[in-house]
Amino acid sequence: MEKLKLLLLAFCFGFSMNTWAQKTEVSGVVLDDKGVPLPAANVLEKGTMNTTSTDFDGKFKISASNKNATLIFSFMGFDDQPVKLDGTKTTYSIRLQPTTTSLEQVVVVGYGKGSRKNLTTSVTSVKAEDLNRGAISDVGQLLQGKVSGLNISSSGDPTKTASVVLRGASTLNSSQGPFYVIDGIPGVDISVIAPDDIATIDVLKDAAATAIYGNRAANGVIMVTTKKGSKGRTQIAYNGYMGWEEVSNNLDMMNADQLRAFTTKNNLNFTPENDKGANTNWQKEILRPGRAASSSHNLSMSGGGDHGNYTASITSFNKEGVMQKSDFSRIIARLSVEQFAFDDKVKFGLNVTNSTTKYQNVPQRNTVLLQAASYLPISPVKNADGSYFENFVSTGYFNPVALIQHGTDETKTDNLVGNLTAEVKLPFGITYNLNLAHQRLTASHGEFYDSYYSQYNSANFYNNPDPPLTKTLVNFGVNGSALRNSYETRNNIIESFFTWDRTFGEHKIKAVAGYSWQENTLGDGFQATTTNFPVDNVGYNNLALSNYTSVNGYVVNFGDSKAYQKTRLIAYFARLNYNYKDKYLLQGSIRRDGGSMFGENNQWGYFPSVGGAWRLDKENFMKNQNFFSDLKLRGSWGVTGNSSGFNAYTAQFISGSLGTFYYNGQQIGAYGPNQAANPDLKWEKTATANIGLDFSILKGKVTGSVDVYDKKTTDMIFNYNVNPVLVPVGTIVANGGTMSNKGIEVSLSTTPVKTADFSWTTNLNLAHNKNEIVKLTSPFFVGGDSIRRVQPDGGGQTGSTLQIFKEGKPLGQFFTLKYAGKDANGVSQYYDKNGDLTTTPQIGVDYHYAGSAQPKLLMGWANNFQYKKFDLSIFFRGVFGNKIFNATRADLFRPSTAMTTNILVDAGNESPNDLNAYRYSDRFIEDGSYVRLDNMTLGYNFGKVGRYISSVRVYQTINNVFVITKYKGIDPEVEQGGTAPGVDSNNFYPKTRTYMFGLNVIF
């Protein structure tokens, strides 16, 4: 027995020695094709979980299981390279080859992926590392300036998302933003994705690229792909930053000394109620004390094996606004799993994301901004007894700090998105995909205004809405008022499609055919308003404490009667791609779309597209040249539709309350039609023709593309005025208008310098678009070919409008009085409709066309420098040729009222006797062009630190470093979306400058 034990011990020892002897220590360096070290490149022993990564100098060390093992070297943007050990060599120098040029990158398109080199459509891809950096939670701001033709405008308000317009506005309806598809799920709320979880964003521009999404693609499609786990490598990563923000610019208002000097000079007197000897900077008083803080923390874990991968992350984002009671916080949790089965012929995917957000809004924000600009600096914030100073004698005059402190305005959302996917590889090159998705958004909103606000009712409290809305009176009840609502939106999606991908010699065919079904339930919830609370230290959660029945004439508001809606979208789609010799490329697609929100006679529409491309670099006559390494000419045409911005009741007949009428000594409630039915209402259709050129020259050192497009929307939906004899309501939502956008886009990317220690990469994109309302009539329309609109209603400006919808003019066309200087008495005069001078111009009659809010050129210029372990990125963004109507300046340019409201410093040269100085006119239309140094980021990568940390990078970022502009307002980046672009109207949330310190760690 003892001999047996000794024999077994000797065998085990020998086996272990043999096993030990087979292990091979391998080291070396991984380089790119230029010989530059690649940090964080992956080194995997084939068939095992044995893996490591290179340090910042590209060096690696791994213990292979045997001397004949195969190592696989990989790095993003480069082809995987397997290396079989030869048993004797222990040091290797590996050079990876890039996946050729950017023209050959994989891009995500509708219901599939494709190689950029074989695209026949216009698609721009942005990688995660190229997205904008900063305290950003909104995808719009991530893309700002990064994609040619994408016009994005954002404010400093952390609770407001950016406006996104692609290739010009396509409709007169409010919904002009693109359609988002996240990991194949159409129509997902983009707020569910954390910026750190994004891998790539593909922007589909022309109709041939977007037509596969039919009736929701008229404004472009943005495909977002999130990060997945990597095979054979478990990775834990942390990305975080902390920062602070400060106001970058303010209105140049008079201080107390300047205003006193002006009033003394012009024999004006302050009222005793206002003049308390103060010197208050009201723009500063509404701001948060100190700097506004922001922070983000993202922790992710990912990995995978031969038959699956996973990734999980959690993100916490907090951003304080620079204004008091302005705050934004969000937590996003995400899980993504992919698992292969049945010899990898079946792939199952599960994605679950939940986003919880809290918005704390400035109570009566726009009114606060208006009052902070106009309130007299001679008045204090508080009286000597600690109460807020107010002068209720003056109409429309409210202490902006008191408005903030005595109100609450909060919104909370919970957004859940889950989808289950299955992909089955069938015989004959056929693949079947099934996508089941569920989205649920729960939103609750609450407002509470305590008894202090009851004092404002007698002072004619008007709100100050964003254009084109017009001011309305607000009633705050008695002893406090509250509003609370809670609504849920649910979307269920089923998409099923087959893909056939086969090669026949030099012919390649890829076909897709499928079915899409989506049912949406919106506004499932309630709303209530009430007033008359016993005490102030309650809120919108305490509605039961109110007693509205004792307030004469107060009616509880139960919300919009059309809040609850149910819609259904059904579609059949198909696409065919044909490739001959990788030289001649054709694509055609069609989608038959149905939607319940349109007229019963026109609920279905067809959306076709066709595209072709010719890779000239593959032709024989190009073989002997060395200038072009890639050259492709492409052209496309397609039709898309717009179903967003319309609700389930748009085409239906609706009756409701029409006030009261006097009958037999009593006021009787009237009931009748308030919306006309239109059974023939159909989709807006947008047809786009696109010609593009993709190229790569100088052996891939310079790549770029040029696109020329012609986009035309027909059957544009609008709420037209009609003859009440034909339609008793007097208006009808109908098809009729036409809008055109024509433009050119240029994108260039190059690496002017690349050495072992230093590299410089620069990317430039330019875009020009011309927008025009071609037609603004329908068979029912009465009243001509124009509609005057946008009425800010500043003091003394009743009835004055700023813009016009006009055939032959662009959206955002300014239409106003034409300033002609001063007359002999120093009074501002204007040109009348005949060109004669007048000091009493008529509103709407003596108006002239005065420029457009549409920019003539958009520019984005990114520069990335790397020197050894340092990296520096500098990003400029520019907008040129647009006009801004500075209504804020006009309303603060009132020298005759300087004793009751503050004025701008440069209004000090005006005479109080000139009662025309402030009139809305082209005097207040300014050049909105600007160049902004939008972002500077300096980073340092320590590389591998210790045994468990493969990479550590620290960085510092400054956003909105400076702006070069002639615009006299706070900032030239005013709203460019919607139907009233380019209007600065006393509601500009201060633009900020952000300073950040960040840390990226990969374990």
Sequence and secondary structure as in RCSB ss.txt:
>XXXX:A:sequence
MEKLKLLLLAFCFGFSMNTWAQKTEVSGVVLDDKGVPLPAANVLEKGTMNTTSTDFDGKFKISASNKNATLIFSF
MGFDDQPVKLDGTKTTYSIRLQPTTTSLEQVVVVGYGKGSRKNLTTSVTSVKAEDLNRGAISDVGQLLQGKVSGL
NISSSGDPTKTASVVLRGASTLNSSQGPFYVIDGIPGVDISVIAPDDIATIDVLKDAAATAIYGNRAANGVIMVT
TKKGSKGRTQIAYNGYMGWEEVSNNLDMMNADQLRAFTTKNNLNFTPENDKGANTNWQKEILRPGRAASSSHNLS
MSGGGDHGNYTASITSFNKEGVMQKSDFSRIIARLSVEQFAFDDKVKFGLNVTNSTTKYQNVPQRNTVLLQAASY
LPISPVKNADGSYFENFVSTGYFNPVALIQHGTDETKTDNLVGNLTAEVKLPFGITYNLNLAHQRLTASHGEFYD
SYYSQYNSANFYNNPDPPLTKTLVNFGVNGSALRNSYETRNNIIESFFTWDRTFGEHKIKAVAGYSWQENTLGDG
FQATTTNFPVDNVGYNNLALSNYTSVNGYVVNFGDSKAYQKTRLIAYFARLNYNYKDKYLLQGSIRRDGGSMFGE
NNQWGYFPSVGGAWRLDKENFMKNQNFFSDLKLRGSWGVTGNSSGFNAYTAQFISGSLGTFYYNGQQIGAYGPNQ
AANPDLKWEKTATANIGLDFSILKGKVTGSVDVYDKKTTDMIFNYNVNPVLVPVGTIVANGGTMSNKGIEVSLST
TPVKTADFSWTTNLNLAHNKNEIVKLTSPFFVGGDSIRRVQPDGGGQTGSTLQIFKEGKPLGQFFTLKYAGKDAN
GVSQYYDKNGDLTTTPQIGVDYHYAGSAQPKLLMGWANNFQYKKFDLSIFFRGVFGNKIFNATRADLFRPSTAMT
TNILVDAGNESPNDLNAYRYSDRFIEDGSYVRLDNMTLGYNFGKVGRYISSVRVYQTINNVFVITKYKGIDPEVE
QGGTAPGVDSNNFYPKTRTYMFGLNVIF
>XXXX:A:secstr
 HHHHHHHHHHHHHHHHHHHHH EEEEEEEE TTS B TT EEEETTSS EEE  TTSEEEEEESSTT EEEEE 
TTB  EEEE  SS  EEEEE  B S GGG EEEETTEEEEGGG  S EEEEEGGGS  SS   HHHHHTTTSTTE
EEE  S TTS  EEEESS   SSS  S EEEETTEET  GGGS GGGEEEEEEE SHHHHGGGGGG TT EEEEE
E    TT  EEEEEEEEEEEEE     B  HHHHHHHHHHTT    TTT  S    HHHHTB SS EEEEEEEEE
EEEEETTEEEEEEEEEEEEE SBTT EEEEEEEEEEEEEEETTTTEEEEEEEEEEEEEEE  TTHHHHHHHHHHS
 TTS SB TTSSB   TTSTT   HHHHHHTEEEEEEEEEEEEEEEEEEEEGGGEEEEEEEEEEEEEEEEEEEE 
GGGGGGGGG  B    TTS   B    SS EEEEEEEEEEEEEEEEEEEEEEEETTEEEEEEEEEEEEEEEEEEE
EEEEEE  S SS  TT GGG  GGGSTT       TT  EEEEEEEEEEEEEEEETTTEEEEEEEEEEEETTS T
T  EEEEEEEEEEEEGGGSGGGTT SSEEEEEEEEEEEEEEE TT  TTTTS EEEEEEEEEETTEEEEEEEEEE
   TT   EEEEEEEEEEEEEETTTTEEEEEEEEEEEEEEEEEEEE  TTTSTTSEEEEEEEEEEEEEEEEEEEE
EEEE SSEEEEEEEEEEEEEEEEEE   TT  S SEEEE     TT TT   EEEETTB TTEEEEBEEEEE TT
S EEEE TTS EESS  TTTS EEEEESS SEEEEEEEEEEETTEEEEEEEEEEES EEEEHHHHHT  GGGTTT
S  BGGGTTS TT TTTTSSBGGGEEE  EEEEEEEEEEEEEEEETTTEEEEEEEEEEEEEEEEE   SS S   
 SSSSTTEE S     EEEEEEEEEEE 
